[in-house]
Amino acid sequence: MCKKLTILVSVMLLSVLAACSGSAESESDSIETITFSDAGWDSQRVHNEIAGTIIENGFDYETDVTTGSSPAVVQGLRQGDIQVMMEFWVDNMQEEYDEAIEKNEIKEASVNFDDNKQGYWVPTYVIEGDEERGIEPMAPDLKTVADLKKYPELFQDPEDPDKGRVYGSPSGFAADKMLEPKLDAYNLDNFNYFRPGSSAGLATSLADAYEAGEAWVGYYWSPTWVTSVFDITLLEEPEYNEEQFKENYGTEIPPTKVTVAVHSDFPDQAPEVYDFLENYETSNKLTQSALGYMKENEASAEEAAHWWLKEHEDVWTEWVSEDVVTKVKDAI
């Protein structure tokens, strides 16, 4: 599926021809393959597949995906190696986002959704118990992140039994820079911050604890299949205050504007696709529906995207022309 080498060779050849003939054509004049970013989480992969299915079948472009950490794929977007990022979590990388827009390296096509949640969560049975499973409340007074200070034994770190463990984000996630400082902000010196090796590792740590009915506390965000499938509760933090947040992240993480961002050349390279992406808008609930389907049916991101396109036809058919709608429907 990858055609990056072909594209690069073509660009080099065009440059040589332009130099010989005096042509002023540039690499932004045309494009054959549209490359999406994959920074490692399922909702981005599903949106890649939703948009990719529409683009491939409705607009006759090929698509590709480049994987990497958030900083790496953002750099790829800024350089033009990646054309489209379906989920740019703006507040997590505000400086980089503003700088890239100011330098005209990227453009904001649309807001995908902005009703998401991030922070530290616990299984709800930790607070309320679960009568059906015979689980008694373990920490009925646990409401806030700061309250964790009273429960290090409950969330014991297996590698350091004198302290509790809070699961953070994988190191490649932009949210990582916010999460460890929160322990200092709330004086949680009796807890260790633990970085899982991947988003899959983070999900597995929660899933294993949940299945066993054990205590767990850690970072998660919505929309994800985890927040769709498991009954978990977001621990409270003080209301967002910009000054305090910039000082030590000692407030709630505000809902993040999650945009569809493109490289600045893209509107000229594929104007009809850019017009479609300008209309692309979902929500936490709409995204989570695909992720829940994905998990419960052991489906791939592509299968979940096709299910979503059929289930939410009333949404995406507003983004494109009737001709494109017909082509996509015929394909799926």
ABEGO torsion letter per residue (X at the ends): XBAAAAAAAAAAAAAAAAAAAGBABBAAABBABBBBBBAGBAAAAAAAAAAAAAAAAAAGBBBBBBBEBAAAAAAAAAAGABABBABBBAAAAAAAAAAAAAAGABBBABBABAABBBEBBBBAAAAAEBAAAGBBBABAABABAAAAAAAAAAABBAABAABBBBBBBBAABAAAAAAAAAAAAAGBAABBBBBBABAAAAAAAAAAAAAAGBBBBBBBBOBBAAAAABBBBBBBBBBBBAAAAAAAGABBBBBBBBBBBBBAAAAAABAAAAAAAAABBBBAAAAAAAAAAAAAAGBBAAAAAAAAAAAAAAAAAAABBAAAAAAAAAAX
